[in-house]
Amino acid sequence: MRILHTADWHLCDRLGRIDRTSDLRQRVEQVASYCEQHAVEVLLVAGDLFYEKASAEEMSDAFRHIQKVFTPFFARGGTILAITGNHDDDAKIELVRSGMKLADTVSHTGDLPTGRLYLQNGLSTCTLKTPSGERAQFVLVPYPFANRYELPDDYRTREEEFRLLQNKLATWVAERRSSERFDKTLPTILMAHLHVRGANLNTSLFRFSNPADIQMEAADLKSGWAYVALGHIHLPQALDGVETIRYPGPLDRLDFGEKDDTRGVLLLDLGPTGLTGSPQWLPLEPTPMLEITIENPDMELEVLPELYPDKDRSIVKLTVAQTPETKLTRDEIGRRLKVLFPRLLSIEWKGEEAEEAEAESLARSASGGKSFEETVREYVKTALGSDPDQDAIMQICEELLATESKGATE
């Protein structure tokens, strides 16, 4: 059975003012292409299919996009098995599911019907038989929210809730192999959206708080499974170096803490007794995320287009230095940068003289490019006209300008 392991799609996501829909849909389309290229029969999505603030309408559009790009996959009996993560909103998912019938739940007895998308938000075990006749078993573990795991509501603190959830989860997983629905003759994949203790964390943690997160012990996952398909941690890795326990990471970079991370998915071949060979990494092309510092706007703005050929699709954070010598105003610099980088996320103005430089630059702009001193001299001469005391008054003016300039530099 050919399987593709993905996780953390975060469809409909936003980064500040930047809508990530187009980026993420391109990655989904590349996943669909991999499914056709490698004759994948089962696509796993290990949680966080959606952005937590996505509207029901946005989620419906995302489901329709999935149905469209995976039409050939479904037509030949391909199946998508997805579980919910900590960013998935159950109420919205149920609303979309009931209204659009775009995703099923794993509620069947016997083998799941193929050629469908399943999105499961409760603990479950299921079996699947591909059109080629191969069978496998899947144990599905969505992110452990109390309402998903039927936790009694008599706990008093958040810490007690987490402890109860961790114990319930560990017990449930440990008891799977002795449960009535578990078929010990089939190769079994555990798919879970969890923080497993010992996983390497990247710098962003993407709206994820380690101290407040429910964690599972790695020892609970190291035996009895042909493969453990994990989601939740965004750094691709084999847990403790075990190649059959994997986090693939998201489909794209989602914030600047992930700007240097690689992106990809994992291709597996599952035989009657487990994996046949090692998981294969298939790369995805992530969105470039650039942090650029501009020290001399007057000169550098002209060469930036040549330095950043991917500027139109890159998400950009800028730091811009201004000095009193900068000819361009802050407003002019900002306008040009927004045109140059259409996906500009933020501009930080650098240096102690930034405000003074802005005032000086604005003054020169208002006076046709002249300095403050030049503007004063021109004004005084115009006001004096042919006054016979013009030379004496101009001498006093120069002394005052010199005094002002000296005081400004002390």
DADALIN-V380665 format. One record per residue. N is the residue number from 1. RES is the residue in one letter. PSI is psi in radians with two decimals (NA if undefined). OMEGA is omega in degrees with one decimal (999 if undefined). NEAR is the number of other C-alpha atoms within 8 Angstrom. Layout:
N:RES:PSI:OMEGA:NEAR / N:RES:PSI:OMEGA:NEAR
//
This chain:
1:M:2.18:-179.4:11 / 2:R:2.16:-172.5:12 / 3:I:2.46:173.9:13 / 4:L:2.19:-177.8:13 / 5:H:2.08:175.7:14 / 6:T:3.04:177.3:16 / 7:A:2.86:167.2:18 / 8:D:1.02:179.6:16 / 9:W:-0.64:178.5:14 / 10:H:0.79:179.2:12 / 11:L:2.53:-179.7:13 / 12:C:0.21:-175.7:14 / 13:D:2.78:174.2:12 / 14:R:2.56:171.4:10 / 15:L:1.76:-173.3:9 / 16:G:-2.19:179.8:5 / 17:R:-0.05:-174.7:6 / 18:I:2.08:175.2:8 / 19:D:2.13:-176.3:9 / 20:R:0.13:-174.7:11 / 21:T:-0.85:-177.2:10 / 22:S:-0.78:178.6:7 / 23:D:-0.87:-173.9:9 / 24:L:-0.61:177.2:14 / 25:R:-0.62:175.8:10 / 26:Q:-0.68:178.3:8 / 27:R:-0.69:177.7:12 / 28:V:-0.72:179.2:10 / 29:E:-0.61:177.2:9 / 30:Q:-0.64:175.5:9 / 31:V:-0.76:178.0:9 / 32:A:-0.67:177.6:11 / 33:S:-0.72:176.2:8 / 34:Y:-0.67:179.8:9 / 35:C:-0.68:178.8:13 / 36:E:-0.75:-177.3:10 / 37:Q:-0.64:-175.5:7 / 38:H:0.24:178.0:7 / 39:A:0.82:179.8:7 / 40:V:2.45:179.7:14 / 41:E:-0.50:179.4:13 / 42:V:2.21:176.1:12 / 43:L:2.13:178.8:14 / 44:L:2.33:173.8:14 / 45:V:1.82:-171.4:15 / 46:A:0.99:170.5:19 / 47:G:2.84:-178.7:19 / 48:D:1.03:176.0:17 / 49:L:-0.54:-173.2:16 / 50:F:2.79:168.2:14 / 51:Y:2.38:-172.8:13 / 52:E:-0.40:-178.8:7 / 53:K:0.16:178.9:5 / 54:A:2.44:177.1:10 / 55:S:2.87:177.7:7 / 56:A:-0.62:178.3:10 / 57:E:-0.76:178.0:6 / 58:E:-0.70:178.6:9 / 59:M:-0.68:177.6:14 / 60:S:-0.74:177.9:11 / 61:D:-0.71:179.2:8 / 62:A:-0.73:176.9:10 / 63:F:-0.74:179.9:9 / 64:R:-0.66:177.7:9 / 65:H:-0.74:177.6:9 / 66:I:-0.83:-179.7:9 / 67:Q:-0.65:-178.1:9 / 68:K:-0.91:-173.6:7 / 69:V:-0.38:178.3:9 / 70:F:0.26:179.8:9 / 71:T:-0.83:177.7:8 / 72:P:-0.62:179.4:8 / 73:F:-0.86:179.1:14 / 74:F:-0.65:-175.8:12 / 75:A:-0.53:179.4:8 / 76:R:0.24:174.6:8 / 77:G:0.21:176.4:12 / 78:G:2.61:-176.2:15 / 79:T:2.36:172.6:14 / 80:I:2.11:173.9:12 / 81:L:2.03:-179.5:12 / 82:A:2.59:173.9:13 / 83:I:2.80:-179.3:17 / 84:T:2.59:178.1:16 / 85:G:-2.95:-178.1:13 / 86:N:-0.29:178.4:10 / 87:H:-0.11:-179.3:11 / 88:D:2.27:-179.5:13 / 89:D:1.92:-175.5:7 / 90:D:-0.73:-176.4:7 / 91:A:-0.76:178.9:6 / 92:K:-0.69:179.0:9 / 93:I:-0.75:179.0:11 / 94:E:-0.66:178.5:8 / 95:L:-0.83:-179.9:9 / 96:V:-0.73:-177.7:13 / 97:R:-0.77:-177.2:11 / 98:S:-0.60:-176.9:7 / 99:G:-0.62:-173.4:6 / 100:M:-0.28:-176.2:7 / 101:K:0.84:-177.4:8 / 102:L:-0.20:-180.0:11 / 103:A:2.43:179.0:9 / 104:D:2.86:169.2:11 / 105:T:2.76:178.3:7 / 106:V:1.47:-176.6:10 / 107:S:0.27:-176.6:4 / 108:H:2.59:167.1:7 / 109:T:2.55:-174.5:6 / 110:G:-2.94:-177.9:6 / 111:D:2.46:176.9:9 / 112:L:2.44:169.9:11 / 113:P:2.39:-178.0:6 / 114:T:3.07:179.2:12 / 115:G:0.48:-176.0:12 / 116:R:2.91:171.9:12 / 117:L:2.20:176.1:11 / 118:Y:2.34:175.8:12 / 119:L:1.93:-171.1:12 / 120:Q:2.28:178.1:14 / 121:N:0.38:174.3:9 / 122:G:2.77:177.5:9 / 123:L:2.34:-177.8:11 / 124:S:2.82:174.0:8 / 125:T:2.36:-178.6:10 / 126:C:2.82:175.4:14 / 127:T:2.71:-177.4:11 / 128:L:2.39:176.5:12 / 129:K:2.10:-177.7:12 / 130:T:2.84:176.9:12 / 131:P:-0.44:178.8:8 / 132:S:-0.09:175.6:5 / 133:G:-0.01:179.4:6 / 134:E:2.46:-178.3:8 / 135:R:2.57:176.1:10 / 136:A:2.85:-178.9:11 / 137:Q:2.52:-178.4:13 / 138:F:2.24:174.2:12 / 139:V:2.11:-170.2:12 / 140:L:2.20:-175.7:13 / 141:V:1.56:175.4:13 / 142:P:2.95:178.1:15 / 143:Y:2.38:-171.9:11 / 144:P:1.30:165.8:12 / 145:F:2.60:-175.6:8 / 146:A:-0.72:-177.3:9 / 147:N:-0.44:178.2:6 / 148:R:-0.43:-172.3:10 / 149:Y:0.25:176.6:10 / 150:E:0.81:-179.5:6 / 151:L:2.33:175.6:9 / 152:P:2.56:-172.1:5 / 153:D:0.51:-178.4:4 / 154:D:0.16:176.7:4 / 155:Y:2.76:-173.2:7 / 156:R:-0.50:-175.2:6 / 157:T:2.86:176.7:6 / 158:R:-0.69:179.5:6 / 159:E:-0.69:178.8:6 / 160:E:-0.67:176.4:9 / 161:E:-0.81:-179.6:11 / 162:F:-0.72:-179.4:10 / 163:R:-0.76:178.5:8 / 164:L:-0.72:179.6:9 / 165:L:-0.77:179.4:14 / 166:Q:-0.75:179.5:11 / 167:N:-0.75:180.0:8 / 168:K:-0.74:-178.0:8 / 169:L:-0.83:-179.9:9 / 170:A:-0.71:179.5:10 / 171:T:-0.78:-178.5:8 / 172:W:-0.80:-179.5:8 / 173:V:-0.76:-178.5:8 / 174:A:-0.55:-176.8:8 / 175:E:-0.06:-176.1:8 / 176:R:-0.76:-172.6:8 / 177:R:-0.29:178.0:8 / 178:S:0.08:-178.5:6 / 179:S:2.80:-176.2:7 / 180:E:-0.62:-174.1:4 / 181:R:-0.10:-176.0:6 / 182:F:2.21:178.7:9 / 183:D:1.85:-175.7:7 / 184:K:-0.17:-179.4:6 / 185:T:-0.19:-175.0:4 / 186:L:2.55:170.0:10 / 187:P:2.39:-171.8:14 / 188:T:2.33:175.1:12 / 189:I:2.25:172.2:13 / 190:L:2.12:175.7:12 / 191:M:2.17:-173.5:13 / 192:A:2.50:172.5:15 / 193:H:1.61:-170.3:16 / 194:L:2.75:166.9:14 / 195:H:1.93:178.1:11 / 196:V:2.23:-177.2:9 / 197:R:2.33:-178.8:8 / 198:G:-0.16:177.9:7 / 199:A:2.51:174.2:10 / 200:N:2.32:-179.1:6 / 201:L:2.43:175.4:8 / 202:N:-3.13:-171.9:9 / 203:T:-0.35:-174.0:6 / 204:S:-0.71:-172.2:9 / 205:L:0.03:174.4:12 / 206:F:1.41:178.7:8 / 207:R:0.79:-172.3:5 / 208:F:2.18:-176.1:6 / 209:S:1.95:-176.0:7 / 210:N:-0.87:-178.4:6 / 211:P:-0.48:-176.3:4 / 212:A:0.29:-176.5:5 / 213:D:2.55:176.5:9 / 214:I:2.24:-176.4:10 / 215:Q:2.57:177.5:9 / 216:M:2.56:179.7:11 / 217:E:2.39:-179.9:8 / 218:A:-0.55:-178.5:10 / 219:A:-0.46:-179.7:6 / 220:D:-0.21:-173.8:10 / 221:L:-0.04:-167.5:10 / 222:K:0.06:178.4:8 / 223:S:2.57:173.9:6 / 224:G:-0.07:-177.1:5 / 225:W:2.40:175.1:11 / 226:A:-0.56:-179.4:12 / 227:Y:2.54:176.0:11 / 228:V:1.96:-177.3:13 / 229:A:1.84:-173.8:14 / 230:L:2.69:169.8:14 / 231:G:2.92:175.8:18 / 232:H:-0.85:175.8:15 / 233:I:2.27:-172.1:12 / 234:H:-0.08:179.4:14 / 235:L:2.02:179.9:11 / 236:P:2.34:-176.6:11 / 237:Q:2.72:167.3:11 / 238:A:2.14:-174.2:11 / 239:L:2.15:-177.8:12 / 240:D:0.47:179.4:6 / 241:G:0.08:179.9:6 / 242:V:1.97:-171.1:8 / 243:E:-0.22:179.0:9 / 244:T:0.10:174.8:10 / 245:I:1.81:-165.8:13 / 246:R:2.49:162.3:13 / 247:Y:2.10:177.2:16 / 248:P:-0.30:-173.0:17 / 249:G:3.05:-178.7:17 / 250:P:3.08:177.4:13 / 251:L:-0.38:-177.6:16 / 252:D:2.92:171.7:13 / 253:R:2.35:-172.4:12 / 254:L:-0.35:171.4:7 / 255:D:3.12:-172.8:9 / 256:F:-0.24:171.3:8 / 257:G:-0.26:-179.4:10 / 258:E:0.24:-169.5:11 / 259:K:-0.40:-179.7:10 / 260:D:0.04:-175.8:5 / 261:D:2.49:172.8:7 / 262:T:2.80:178.6:8 / 263:R:2.52:-179.6:15 / 264:G:-3.06:179.2:13 / 265:V:2.93:-175.1:15 / 266:L:2.25:179.6:12 / 267:L:2.24:-176.2:12 / 268:L:2.59:168.2:14 / 269:D:2.06:-177.1:11 / 270:L:2.10:176.7:13 / 271:G:-3.06:-176.8:9 / 272:P:-0.41:-177.8:6 / 273:T:0.15:-179.6:8 / 274:G:-2.89:-179.4:10 / 275:L:2.47:173.3:11 / 276:T:1.67:-175.7:8 / 277:G:3.03:-178.3:6 / 278:S:2.64:174.0:8 / 279:P:2.47:-179.3:10 / 280:Q:2.26:179.3:7 / 281:W:2.16:175.8:8 / 282:L:2.01:-173.3:8 / 283:P:2.58:169.9:8 / 284:L:2.58:179.8:12 / 285:E:1.86:-176.1:8 / 286:P:2.80:175.1:9 / 287:T:2.25:176.2:10 / 288:P:2.40:174.4:9 / 289:M:2.03:-171.0:9 / 290:L:2.35:169.7:9 / 291:E:1.95:-171.4:8 / 292:I:2.34:174.8:8 / 293:T:2.24:178.7:8 / 294:I:1.99:-177.6:10 / 295:E:-0.51:-178.2:8 / 296:N:1.52:-175.1:9 / 297:P:-0.67:-176.7:13 / 298:D:-0.65:-178.5:9 / 299:M:-0.72:-169.6:7 / 300:E:-0.48:-179.2:10 / 301:L:-0.49:-178.4:9 / 302:E:-0.52:-173.9:7 / 303:V:-0.15:-177.7:8 / 304:L:-0.70:-180.0:8 / 305:P:-0.60:179.6:9 / 306:E:-0.54:-177.1:6 / 307:L:-0.45:-174.4:6 / 308:Y:1.38:-177.8:7 / 309:P:-0.39:178.6:7 / 310:D:0.39:-172.4:7 / 311:K:-0.52:-176.2:11 / 312:D:-0.51:-179.5:9 / 313:R:-0.08:-178.9:9 / 314:S:2.51:169.6:12 / 315:I:2.26:-164.5:13 / 316:V:2.36:168.3:13 / 317:K:2.28:-175.0:11 / 318:L:2.49:167.0:12 / 319:T:2.15:-173.8:12 / 320:V:2.20:177.5:12 / 321:A:2.43:173.6:13 / 322:Q:2.47:174.9:16 / 323:T:2.94:176.8:10 / 324:P:-0.36:-179.8:10 / 325:E:-0.18:-179.5:6 / 326:T:2.17:-176.9:12 / 327:K:-0.65:-177.9:6 / 328:L:2.44:175.1:9 / 329:T:2.84:177.6:11 / 330:R:-0.67:179.4:8 / 331:D:-0.76:178.8:6 / 332:E:-0.74:178.8:8 / 333:I:-0.82:-179.4:10 / 334:G:-0.77:179.8:9 / 335:R:-0.77:-178.5:8 / 336:R:-0.65:180.0:9 / 337:L:-0.63:179.3:10 / 338:K:-0.56:175.3:10 / 339:V:-0.73:-177.8:7 / 340:L:-0.72:-179.4:9 / 341:F:1.57:-176.1:12 / 342:P:-0.31:178.9:9 / 343:R:0.78:179.7:11 / 344:L:2.14:-178.2:12 / 345:L:-0.75:-176.7:10 / 346:S:2.72:172.3:7 / 347:I:2.23:173.7:10 / 348:E:2.23:-179.4:7 / 349:W:2.23:-167.6:9 / 350:K:2.54:168.7:9 / 351:G:2.65:-179.6:8 / 352:E:-0.42:-175.8:5 / 353:E:0.16:-174.4:9 / 354:A:-0.83:-179.7:12 / 355:E:-0.72:179.2:7 / 356:E:-0.69:179.0:9 / 357:A:-0.67:179.2:13 / 358:E:-0.80:179.4:12 / 359:A:-0.76:178.9:8 / 360:E:-0.76:-178.3:11 / 361:S:-0.70:177.9:14 / 362:L:-0.68:179.2:9 / 363:A:-0.75:179.0:12 / 364:R:-0.66:179.2:12 / 365:S:-0.77:-179.0:10 / 366:A:-0.46:-176.6:7 / 367:S:0.39:177.6:9 / 368:G:0.44:177.3:6 / 369:G:0.00:-179.2:8 / 370:K:2.67:175.1:10 / 371:S:2.96:178.3:10 / 372:F:-0.80:-178.3:9 / 373:E:-0.74:179.9:7 / 374:E:-0.67:179.4:8 / 375:T:-0.73:179.4:10 / 376:V:-0.81:-179.3:8 / 377:R:-0.77:-178.6:10 / 378:E:-0.70:-179.7:8 / 379:Y:-0.79:-177.3:8 / 380:V:-0.75:179.3:9 / 381:K:-0.71:179.3:10 / 382:T:-0.71:-179.0:7 / 383:A:-0.61:-178.1:6 / 384:L:-0.53:-179.1:8 / 385:G:-2.12:-180.0:7 / 386:S:0.43:179.8:5 / 387:D:2.27:-178.5:6 / 388:P:-0.37:179.3:5 / 389:D:0.29:-174.9:6 / 390:Q:-0.78:-176.9:11 / 391:D:-0.73:-179.2:7 / 392:A:-0.73:-179.1:7 / 393:I:-0.67:179.0:8 / 394:M:-0.59:176.6:11 / 395:Q:-0.74:177.5:8 / 396:I:-0.72:179.1:8 / 397:C:-0.76:-179.6:9 / 398:E:-0.66:179.1:8 / 399:E:-0.72:178.3:8 / 400:L:-0.72:177.6:8 / 401:L:-0.70:178.7:9 / 402:A:-0.73:179.2:8 / 403:T:-0.74:179.3:8 / 404:E:-0.76:179.5:8 / 405:S:-0.72:179.4:8 / 406:K:-0.72:180.0:8 / 407:G:-0.55:-179.3:7 / 408:A:-0.44:-177.6:6 / 409:T:-0.14:-178.9:5 / 410:E:NA:999:4
//
